[in-house]
Amino acid sequence: MADPVLYEERDDIAIITLNRPVKKNALTDAVIQGIADGIDSATASPDVVAVVLRGAGDSLTAGYDLTEGTEVGTSSGDEPGWSTPYGAQGPEPREGAWDPVRDYQFMANNVRRFMKVWECPKPVLGEVKGWAVGGATDLILCADLLYMASDAHIGYAPSRIFGTPTTMMWVYRLGLEHAKQFLLTGRAIDAETALRIGLVSHVCKPEDLAGFVEEEARRFRHIPANQLALNKLLVNQAFENMGLRTSQMLGTFFDGATRHTEEAYRWAESFSEKGFREVIRERDAPWGDYGERGR
């Protein structure tokens, strides 16, 4: 079985590649841990000046792999390490019960690993190609600089049902008007719009994206590592002082709440009745985006 995340050091840069192309690089625990481990390796390596984060195949990532229960299976009590979710043994949860603290700890573990990208002292450049949907944005918006293929789309579709952003970078990267525009609707953002609203630094032809990003990453070899680390820390600290960590705590808790409403239960149950693709189609049809774009 292929590694879910690949790590490579080349020409002064580290390249972390999500490697589940058949599944659109959908996020599982193994993928999230692989990304975190890659960031740790890049941070520790004296030969790495910057990090590139990308996906294999035609997309960055389609978000959480809902077919594997990475995010939705949070009320079963079967997840590793959940027997003592907050320091004390409790009764075996009844079927369908939701423990908000148990759920929060599960999802907060993902946030902690995504935030390694934010905390890495070296610049992290994110490649957005194909699709970056839902949980993909919790990850990639933690990068320092974003570069986008001209035919790519990014968006938080779970705003429509079944989620809130957990790393909550949207409002800090976009400001009030655009954050509400795209989080209240869940609309997909095309590359032209992403560049116009300041969500990404540069848009490239799809075939040029990887080479352009690697070239940009290598330029950081001309700046002392301590200078880069201090400037990144300074910028990040300004956003931390605006309440970033508190927003993430609320976003992570609210994410669990939105997955345990009556509407959410019925929506998830409809996967087995209608099929996953049809349920997603019905969610996005009124907006004409994601899989419904152009229909």
Secondary structure, 3 states (H helix, E strand, C coil): CCCCEEEEEECCEEEEEECCHHHCCCECHHHHHHHHHHHHHHHHCCCCCEEEEEECCCCCECCECHHHCCCCCCCCCCCCCCCCCCCCCCCCCCCCCCCHHHHHHHHHHHHHHHHHHHHCCCCEEEEECCEEECHHHHHHCCCCEEEEECCCEEECHHHHCCCCCCCCCHHHHHCHHHHHHHHHHCCCEEHHHHHHCCCCCEEECHHHHHHHHHHHHHHHHHCCHHHHHHHHHHHHHHHHHCCHHHHHHHHHHHHHHHCCCHHHHHHHHHHHHHCHHHHHHHHHCCCCCHHHCCC
